[in-house]
């Protein structure tokens, strides 16, 4: 009788639990959860805020250099919210599974166009304000010239941003178990060359020059305004309010750009990240590296706080929306046809109409007099 015995030889590899690429990706994405939430909030508020700015300043403000700068900034900021931020959101959701190289290169290129372009437009604004306040007898910048300067700023930004289409690309991560991850970062083809280092140096010089120029220009402007009296301001048509708004935009720009500039300089000059790989650092660094996106979202808030006309229009618009949503089925409101264009065409007339509607509504519902239209 032949007895056949089977002997199973187990390999140590069979008892090793290797992670899949999806598991590695999910683990790293969880570390970047603060950045993911941060970007989602910025995208939502940035799209709404900049669209409101574009509508209000297009329909309700007369043509001026200030209006030209604001509309150009809002357009750049809106494009950043629609293109650059979503690319960075995908990069943080799939830090090891970013497979589309064209999406990576195109997104990073356009992101840098918007980032650098915003810096140059803010610099153009500062030069214009300096010229108006500190050189009041010279020929002021016209609206047409302001439009040309903003266009030049965008083209110069494209010239500084195009190397990203070459430098950015697929970076391979060799993980345990022979797993290979794909990241949208410095392309492996140019990673060991001098080009990324040179390009970072160029951008560092550009941003440092812009920061320094803004500080010098607005320091001179502030000192000049301190010696202005009201008669001089009226004579030269200088608006301290507009100057304060421009200074606030500049301060927000510098503060939001500094963290990324410092991190880039640290990584470049120290040939890599020198910070410890603790959970706090791994969760915070990606957020700080994208803090400059705050600059694309904060400007509508600055206008709302510093510009009374803009704030009044927003409040009236919100009241119109409130009426449309909650009173469109009532007879009192049914006799009044509110149109969005009325909000921007005649603010005083709309307020009178809404007060009449409110009085009519309260007369029909006396119990709700204290609950509607709370400030």
TIBAKE-368296 format. One record per residue: x, y, z of N, C-alpha, C in turn; residue number from 0. Coordinates in steps of 0.1 Angstrom, whole numbers. Layout:
     nx     ny     nz    cax    cay    caz     cx     cy     cz  seq
      X      Y      Z      X      Y      Z      X      Y      Z  NUM
...
//
This chain:
     nx     ny     nz    cax    cay    caz     cx     cy     cz  seq
      8    -12      0      0      0      0      9     12      0    0
      7     20    -10     15     32    -12      8     44     -5    1
     14     50      4      8     62     11     16     74      6    2
      9     83      0     15     95     -5     12    106      5    3
     22    112     10     21    123     19     25    136     12    4
     17    146     14     19    159      8     25    168     19    5
     36    174     16     43    183     25     42    197     19    6
     36    205     26     34    219     22     45    228     28    7
     53    233     19     64    242     23     59    257     23    8
     59    263     34     54    277     34     66    286     33    9
     64    296     25     74    306     24     72    318     33   10
     82    324     38     80    335     47     72    346     41   11
     73    347     27     66    358     20     51    356     21   12
     46    343     23     32    341     23     26    347     36   13
     34    348     46     29    353     59     31    368     61   14
     37    375     51     39    389     51     27    396     45   15
     22    405     52     10    413     47     15    425     40   16
     16    425     27     20    437     20      8    445     17   17
     10    458     17      0    468     14     -2    470     -1   18
    -14    472     -5    -16    476    -19    -13    490    -21   19
    -13    494    -34    -11    509    -37    -22    517    -31   20
    -35    512    -32    -46    519    -27    -45    521    -12   21
    -40    511     -5    -38    513     10    -27    523     13   22
    -16    523      6     -6    533      8    -11    547      5   23
    -19    548     -6    -25    561    -10    -34    566      1   24
    -43    557      6    -53    561     16    -46    566     29   25
    -36    559     32    -28    562     45    -22    576     43   26
    -16    579     32    -10    592     30    -21    603     29   27
    -32    600     22    -43    609     21    -49    613     34   28
    -50    604     43    -55    607     57    -46    616     64   29
    -33    615     62    -24    625     68    -26    639     62   30
    -31    640     50    -33    653     44    -48    658     45   31
    -55    652     54    -69    655     55    -71    670     58   32
    -63    676     67    -65    691     69    -63    699     57   33
    -54    695     48    -52    702     35    -64    700     26   34
    -69    688     26    -81    685     17    -93    694     22   35
    -96    694     35   -107    702     40   -104    717     37   36
    -92    721     39    -88    735     37    -90    739     22   37
    -87    731     13    -89    734     -2   -103    734     -5   38
   -111    724      0   -126    724     -3   -132    737      2   39
   -129    742     14   -135    754     19   -131    766     10   40
   -118    766      6   -113    778     -2   -120    777    -16   41
   -122    766    -22   -128    765    -35   -142    770    -34   42
   -150    765    -24   -164    769    -23   -165    785    -21   43
   -158    790    -11   -159    804     -9   -153    813    -20   44
   -142    808    -26   -135    815    -36   -144    817    -49   45
   -150    806    -53   -159    807    -65   -170    816    -63   46
   -177    815    -51   -189    824    -49   -184    838    -47   47
   -174    841    -39   -169    854    -36   -164    862    -49   48
   -156    855    -57   -151    862    -68   -161    864    -79   49
   -171    855    -80   -182    857    -90   -190    869    -86   50
   -193    870    -73   -200    882    -68   -192    895    -71   51
   -179    895    -69   -171    907    -72   -172    910    -87   52
   -171    900    -95   -171    903   -110   -185    909   -114   53
   -196    904   -108   -209    909   -112   -211    923   -106   54
   -208    925    -94   -210    938    -87   -202    949    -93   55
   -189    947    -95   -180    957   -100   -182    959   -115   56
   -187    950   -122   -191    952   -136   -203    960   -138   57
   -213    957   -130   -226    963   -132   -228    976   -124   58
   -222    978   -113   -225    989   -104   -214    999   -102   59
   -202    997   -108   -191   1006   -106   -187   1013   -119   60
   -185   1026   -119   -181   1032   -131   -167   1028   -135   61
   -163   1031   -148   -150   1027   -153   -139   1035   -146   62
   -129   1028   -141   -118   1035   -134   -106   1025   -133   63
    -95   1030   -130    -83   1021   -129    -85   1011   -117   64
    -91   1016   -106    -93   1008    -95   -103    996    -99   65
   -113    999   -106   -122    989   -111   -115    979   -120   66
   -107    984   -128    -99    975   -137    -90    965   -130   67
    -83    970   -119    -75    962   -111    -83    951   -104   68
    -94    955    -98   -103    946    -90   -109    935    -99   69
   -113    939   -111   -119    929   -120   -109    919   -125   70
    -97    924   -128    -86    915   -133    -82    906   -122   71
    -80    911   -110    -77    902    -98    -88    892    -96   72
   -101    896    -96   -112    887    -94   -112    876   -105   73
   -109    879   -117   -109    869   -128    -98    859   -126   74
    -86    864   -122    -75    855   -120    -78    846   -108   75
    -83    852    -97    -86    844    -85    -97    834    -88   76
   -107    837    -96   -117    828    -99   -112    816   -107   77
   -103    819   -117    -97    808   -125    -88    799   -116   78
    -82    805   -106    -74    797    -97    -83    788    -89   79
    -95    793    -85   -104    784    -77   -110    773    -86   80
   -111    776    -99   -117    766   -108   -107    756   -114   81
    -94    760   -114    -84    751   -121    -73    747   -111   82
    -66    757   -106    -54    754    -98    -58    746    -85   83
    -68    751    -78    -71    745    -65    -76    730    -67   84
    -85    728    -77    -89    714    -79    -78    705    -82   85
    -68    709    -90    -56    701    -93    -49    697    -80   86
    -47    707    -71    -40    705    -58    -49    696    -49   87
    -62    697    -50    -71    688    -43    -70    674    -47   88
    -69    671    -60    -67    658    -66    -54    653    -61   89
    -43    661    -61    -30    657    -57    -30    652    -43   90
    -38    659    -34    -38    655    -20    -47    643    -18   91
    -58    641    -26    -66    630    -25    -59    617    -30   92
    -51    619    -40    -44    607    -46    -29    610    -47   93
    -23    611    -35     -8    615    -34      1    604    -40   94
     -4    592    -42      4    581    -47     -2    575    -59   95
    -14    581    -64    -21    575    -75    -25    586    -85   96
    -16    595    -87    -18    606    -97    -12    601   -110   97
    -20    595   -119    -15    588   -131    -15    596   -144   98
    -23    607   -144    -24    615   -156    -14    626   -157   99
     -3    624   -164      8    633   -164      4    647   -171  100
     -4    646   -181     -8    658   -188    -16    667   -179  101
    -25    661   -171    -33    669   -161    -24    675   -151  102
    -13    668   -147     -4    673   -137      4    685   -143  103
     10    683   -154     18    694   -161      9    706   -164  104
     -2    704   -170    -11    715   -173    -16    723   -161  105
    -20    715   -151    -26    721   -139    -15    729   -131  106
     -3    724   -130      7    731   -123     12    743   -131  107
     12    742   -144     16    754   -152      6    765   -151  108
     -7    762   -152    -17    772   -151    -18    778   -136  109
    -16    769   -127    -15    773   -113     -5    784   -110  110
      7    782   -116     18    792   -115     15    804   -123  111
      8    803   -134      4    815   -141     -5    824   -133  112
    -15    818   -126    -24    826   -118    -16    831   -105  113
     -7    823   -100      0    827    -88      9    838    -90  114
     17    837   -101     27    848   -104     19    860   -110  115
      9    858   -118      1    869   -123     -5    877   -113  116
    -11    871   -102    -17    878    -91     -6    887    -85  117
      6    882    -83     16    890    -77     20    903    -85  118
     21    901    -98     24    912   -107     12    922   -108  119
      0    918   -108    -11    927   -108    -12    935    -96  120
     -9    929    -84     -9    937    -72      3    947    -72  121
     14    943    -78     25    953    -80     21    964    -89  122
     14    962   -100      9    972   -109     -1    982   -101  123
     -9    976    -92    -18    984    -84    -10    993    -75  124
      1    988    -69      9    996    -60     16   1008    -68  125
     21   1005    -79     27   1015    -87     17   1026    -91  126
      5   1022    -95     -5   1032    -98     -9   1041    -86  127
    -10   1035    -74    -14   1042    -62     -2   1052    -59  128
     10   1047    -60     22   1055    -57     22   1067    -67  129
     19   1065    -79     20   1076    -89      9   1086    -86  130
     -3   1082    -82    -14   1091    -80    -12   1099    -67  131
     -6   1093    -57     -5   1101    -44      9   1108    -43  132
     19   1102    -47     33   1108    -46     37   1116    -58  133
     30   1114    -69     33   1122    -81     20   1128    -87  134
     13   1136    -79      0   1140    -83     -1   1149    -95  135
     10   1156    -98     10   1165   -110     15   1158   -123  136
     19   1145   -122     22   1138   -134     10   1133   -140  137
     11   1128   -153     -1   1123   -160     -5   1110   -153  138
    -18   1109   -149    -22   1096   -142    -24   1085   -152  139
    -24   1073   -146    -26   1061   -155    -40   1061   -159  140
    -43   1059   -172    -57   1059   -177    -62   1045   -175  141
    -75   1043   -178    -81   1030   -177    -75   1021   -188  142
    -73   1026   -200    -68   1018   -211    -54   1014   -207  143
    -46   1023   -201    -32   1019   -197    -32   1009   -186  144
    -42   1010   -177    -43   1000   -166    -46    986   -172  145
    -55    986   -182    -58    973   -189    -46    967   -196  146
    -39    976   -202    -26    971   -209    -16    966   -199  147
    -14    973   -188     -5    968   -178     -9    955   -172  148
    -22    953   -169    -27    940   -164    -25    929   -174  149
    -27    932   -187    -24    922   -197    -10    918   -198  150
     -1    928   -197     14    926   -197     18    917   -185  151
     11    920   -173     14    913   -161     11    898   -163  152
      0    895   -170     -3    881   -172      6    874   -182  153
     10    881   -192     20    876   -202     34    873   -196  154
     38    883   -187     51    881   -180     49    869   -171  155
     38    867   -164     36    855   -156     37    842   -164  156
     32    842   -176     33    830   -185     47    827   -188  157
     55    838   -190     69    836   -193     77    830   -181  158
     73    834   -169     79    828   -157     74    814   -153  159
     62    811   -158     55    799   -154     57    787   -163  160
     61    790   -176     62    779   -186     71    768   -182  161
     83    770   -175     91    759   -171     84    748   -163  162
     73    751   -157     66    741   -149     60    730   -158  163
     58    733   -171     53    723   -180     64    713   -183  164
     76    716   -180     87    707   -182     92    700   -169  165
     93    709   -159     98    704   -146     88    695   -138  166
     75    699   -139     65    692   -132     61    679   -140  167
     58    669   -133     54    656   -140     53    645   -130  168
     55    633   -135     54    621   -127     67    618   -119  169
     65    616   -106     75    612    -97     72    598    -92  170
     81    589    -93     78    575    -88     82    573    -74  171
     74    567    -66     77    563    -52     78    548    -51  172
     89    543    -47     91    528    -46     89    524    -32  173
     77    517    -30     73    514    -16     75    499    -13  174
     72    495     -1     74    481      3     66    472     -5  175
     72    460     -7     65    450    -15     65    452    -30  176
     74    460    -34     75    463    -49     64    471    -54  177
     57    478    -46     46    487    -50     52    500    -55  178
     47    505    -66     52    518    -72     40    528    -71  179
     43    540    -65     33    551    -65     37    562    -74  180
     27    569    -78     29    580    -88     24    593    -82  181
     33    603    -82     30    616    -76     32    627    -86  182
     23    637    -85     25    649    -93     35    659    -86  183
     47    658    -91     58    666    -84     68    669    -94  184
     81    671    -90     92    673    -99     94    660   -107  185
     94    661   -120     95    649   -129    108    642   -126  186
    107    628   -126    119    620   -124    130    623   -135  187
    125    628   -147    135    630   -158    144    642   -155  188
    139    652   -147    147    664   -145    151    665   -130  189
    147    656   -122    149    657   -108    163    658   -104  190
    172    651   -111    186    651   -107    194    661   -115  191
    187    670   -123    194    680   -130    194    693   -122  192
    200    703   -128    201    716   -121    189    725   -124  193
    180    721   -133    169    730   -137    160    733   -126  194
    155    723   -118    146    727   -107    152    736    -97  195
    165    735    -94    172    744    -85    172    758    -90  196
    176    759   -103    177    773   -109    163    779   -110  197
    153    771   -113    140    777   -114    135    782   -101  198
    137    774    -90    133    779    -77    140    791    -73  199
    153    792    -76    161    805    -74    154    817    -81  200
    151    815    -93    145    825   -101    132    830    -95  201
    123    821    -91    110    824    -85    112    831    -71  202
    122    826    -64    125    832    -51    129    847    -53  203
    137    849    -63    142    863    -66    130    872    -70  204
    121    866    -78    109    873    -83    100    877    -71  205
     97    868    -63     88    871    -52     94    880    -42  206
    107    878    -39    114    887    -30    114    901    -35  207
    116    903    -48    116    916    -54    102    922    -54  208
     92    914    -56     78    920    -55     75    924    -41  209
     78    915    -31     76    919    -17     83    932    -13  210
     96    933    -17    104    944    -13     98    957    -20  211
     94    956    -33     89    967    -40     76    972    -34  212
     67    963    -30     54    966    -24     56    973    -10  213
     65    968     -2     68    974     11     73    988      9  214
     82    990      0     88   1004     -3     78   1013     -8  215
     70   1009    -18     60   1018    -24     49   1022    -14  216
     44   1013     -7     33   1016      3     38   1023     15  217
     51   1021     19     57   1029     30     57   1044     26  218
     62   1046     13     62   1060      8     48   1066      8  219
     39   1058      3     25   1062      2     19   1066     15  220
     21   1058     25     16   1060     39     22   1073     45  221
     35   1075     43     42   1087     48     36   1099     41  222
     34   1098     28     29   1109     21     15   1113     25  223
      6   1103     28     -7   1105     32     -8   1112     46  224
      2   1109     54      2   1115     67      4   1130     67  225
     10   1135     56     12   1149     54      2   1156     46  226
     -8   1148     40    -19   1153     32    -29   1159     42  227
    -35   1170     38    -47   1175     45    -59   1172     36  228
    -71   1175     41    -83   1172     33    -84   1180     21  229
    -79   1192     21    -79   1201      9    -71   1195     -2  230
    -59   1190      1    -50   1184     -9    -57   1171    -14  231
    -63   1163     -6    -69   1150    -10    -80   1153    -20  232
    -88   1164    -17    -99   1167    -26    -94   1173    -39  233
    -84   1181    -38    -78   1187    -50    -73   1177    -60  234
    -65   1167    -54    -59   1157    -63    -68   1145    -64  235
    -80   1145    -59    -89   1134    -60    -83   1121    -54  236
    -77   1122    -43    -71   1110    -36    -80   1104    -26  237
    -83   1091    -28    -92   1085    -19    -85   1076     -9  238
    -84   1080      4    -77   1072     14    -84   1058     15  239
    -97   1057     13   -104   1045     14    -98   1034      4  240
    -97   1039     -9    -91   1030    -19    -77   1026    -16  241
    -69   1035    -10    -56   1032     -6    -55   1022      5  242
    -64   1023     14    -65   1013     25    -69    999     20  243
    -78    999     10    -82    986      5    -70    979     -3  244
    -62    988    -10    -51    982    -17    -40    978     -8  245
    -38    985      3    -28    981     13    -32    967     19  246
    -45    966     22    -50    954     28    -48    942     19  247
    -51    944      6    -49    934     -4    -34    930     -4  248
    -25    940     -4    -11    937     -4     -6    929      8  249
    -11    933     20     -7    926     32    -12    911     32  250
    -24    909     27    -30    896     26    -21    888     16  251
    -17    894      5     -9    887     -5      4    883      1  252
     11    892      8     24    889     14     23    878     24  253
     14    879     33     13    869     44      9    855     39  254
      1    854     28     -3    841     23      8    835     15  255
     16    843      9     27    837      0     40    834      8  256
     42    840     19     54    837     27     57    823     30  257
     47    815     36     49    802     40     55    793     28  258
     49    794     17     53    786      5     67    790      1  259
     70    803      1     83    808     -3     94    803      6  260
     91    803     19    100    798     29    103    783     28  261
     92    776     26     93    761     24    101    758     12  262
     99    765      1    106    763    -12    121    766    -10  263
    124    777     -3    138    781     -1    145    770      8  264
    138    766     18    144    756     27    147    743     20  265
    137    738     11    139    726      4    150    727     -7  266
    151    739    -13    161    740    -23    175    742    -18  267
    177    750     -8    191    753     -3    196    741      6  268
    187    734     12    191    723     20    190    709     13  269
    186    710      0    185    698     -8    176    688     -2  270
    164    692      1    154    683      6    148    689     19  271
    137    682     23    130    686     35    139    682     48  272
    142    692     56    150    690     68    142    688     80  273
    129    690     79    120    689     91    117    674     94  274
    115    671    107    112    657    111     99    652    105  275
     98    639    102     86    633     96     76    629    107  276
     72    638    115     62    635    125     48    637    119  277
     38    631    125     24    632    120     20    647    119  278
     24    655    128     20    669    128     27    676    116  279
     39    673    114     47    679    102     41    674     89  280
     38    661     88     33    656     76     19    661     73  281
     12    664     83     -2    669     81     -2    684     78  282
      8    691     83      8    706     82     15    711     70  283
     26    705     66     34    710     55     27    712     42  284
     19    702     38     11    704     25      1    715     26  285
     -4    718     38    -13    729     40     -6    742     38  286
      6    744     45     14    756     45     19    758     30  287
     22    748     23     27    749     10     16    755      0  288
      4    754      4     -8    758     -4    -15    770      3  289
     -9    776     13    -15    787     20    -17    799     10  290
     -9    800      0    -10    811     -9    -24    812    -16  291
    -31    801    -16    -45    801    -22    -54    810    -14  292
    -51    813     -2    -59    822      6    -60    836     -1  293
    -49    840     -8    -49    852    -15    -60    853    -26  294
    -64    841    -31    -74    841    -42    -88    841    -36  295
    -89    841    -23   -103    840    -16   -105    852     -7  296
    -95    858     -2    -97    868      8   -101    882      3  297
    -98    885    -10   -101    898    -15   -116    902    -14  298
   -126    893    -17   -140    897    -16   -143    901     -1  299
   -137    895      8   -139    898     22   -133    912     25  300
   -122    915     19   -116    929     21   -125    939     15  301
   -131    937      3   -140    947     -3   -152    948      6  302
   -157    937     11   -170    938     19   -167    946     32  303
   -156    945     38   -153    952     51   -149    966     48  304
   -141    969     37   -136    982     35   -144    991     25  305
   -153    985     18   -160    993      7   -175    993     11  306
   -180   1005     15   -194   1006     20   -204   1003      8  307
   -201   1008     -4   -210   1006    -15   -211    991    -18  308
   -200    984    -19   -200    970    -21   -208    962    -11  309
   -206    966      2   -213    960     13   -228    962     12  310
   -232    975      8   -246    978      7   -253    970     -4  311
   -246    968    -15   -251    961    -26   -253    946    -22  312
   -243    940    -15   -244    926    -11   -256    925     -2  313
   -258    934      8   -269    933     17   -282    934     10  314
   -283    943      1   -296    944     -7   -299    932    -15  315
   -288    926    -21   -290    914    -29   -294    902    -20  316
   -289    901     -8   -293    891      1   -308    893      6  317
   -312    905      7   -326    908     11   -335    904     -1  318
   -330    907    -13   -338    903    -25   -340    888    -25  319
   -329    880    -23   -329    866    -23   -339    861    -12  320
   -338    867      0   -347    864     11   -361    865      7  321
   -365    876      0   -378    878     -4   -382    868    -15  322
   -374    865    -24   -377    856    -35   -379    842    -29  323
   -372    838    -19   -373    824    -14   -385    823     -5  324
   -388    833      3   -397    831     14   -410    839     12  325
   -411    847      2   -423    855      0   -429    855    -14  326
   -423    846    -23   -428    846    -37   -442    841    -38  327
   -447    833    -28   -461    827    -29   -471    836    -23  328
   -467    847    -16   -477    855     -9   -483    865    -18  329
   -495    869    -16   -502    879    -25   -495    892    -25  330
   -490    896    -13   -483    909    -12   -471    910    -21  331
   -463    899    -21   -451    898    -29   -455    895    -43  332
   -466    888    -45   -470    885    -59   -473    897    -67  333
   -476    908    -61   -479    920    -69   -466    928    -72  334
   -455    924    -65   -442    930    -68   -433    921    -75  335
   -428    924    -86   -419    916    -94   -405    921    -93  336
   -398    915    -84   -384    919    -82   -375    912    -92  337
   -366    920    -98   -357    915   -107   -343    917   -102  338
   -334    908   -106   -320    910   -101   -314    922   -106  339
   -317    926   -118   -311    938   -123   -315    951   -115  340
   -327    950   -109   -332    962   -101   -322    964    -89  341
   -317    953    -84   -308    954    -72   -296    963    -76  342
   -291    961    -88   -279    968    -92   -282    981    -99  343
   -295    983   -104   -298    995   -111   -303   1006   -102  344
   -311   1003    -92   -316   1014    -84   -318   1009    -69  345
   -308   1011    -61   -308   1005    -48   -318   1012    -39  346
   -320   1025    -40   -329   1032    -31   -344   1028    -34  347
   -347   1027    -47   -360   1023    -51   -364   1009    -46  348
   -354   1000    -47   -356    987    -42   -359    986    -28  349
   -351    994    -20   -353    995     -5   -367   1000     -2  350
   -372   1010     -9   -385   1015     -6   -396   1004     -9  351
   -394    998    -21   -404    987    -24   -404    976    -14  352
   -392    972    -10   -391    961      0   -397    965     14  353
   -396    978     17   -402    982     30   -417    982     29  354
   -422    986     17   -437    985     15   -442    971     16  355
   -434    962      9   -438    948     10   -437    942     24  356
   -427    947     31   -426    942     45   -438    947     53  357
   -442    960     51   -453    965     59   -466    958     56  358
   -468    954     43   -479    947     38   -480    933     44  359
   -468    927     45   -467    913     50   -470    913     65  360
   -465    923     72   -467    924     86   -481    927     90  361
   -488    935     81   -502    937     84   -511    925     83  362
   -506    915     74   -513    903     72   -510    893     83  363
   -498    894     88   -493    884     98   -487    892    110  364
   -495    898    118   -490    906    129   -482    899    139  365
   -484    886    140   -477    878    150   -462    876    146  366
   -459    879    134   -445    877    129   -437    890    128  367
   -442    901    134   -435    913    132   -421    914    138  368
   -419    907    148   -406    907    155   -397    896    150  369
   -402    888    141   -393    877    137   -387    879    123  370
   -393    888    115   -388    890    101   -378    901    100  371
   -369    899     91   -359    910     88   -351    914    100  372
   -346    905    107   -337    909    118   -324    913    113  373
   -318    923    118   -305    928    113   -294    919    118  374
//
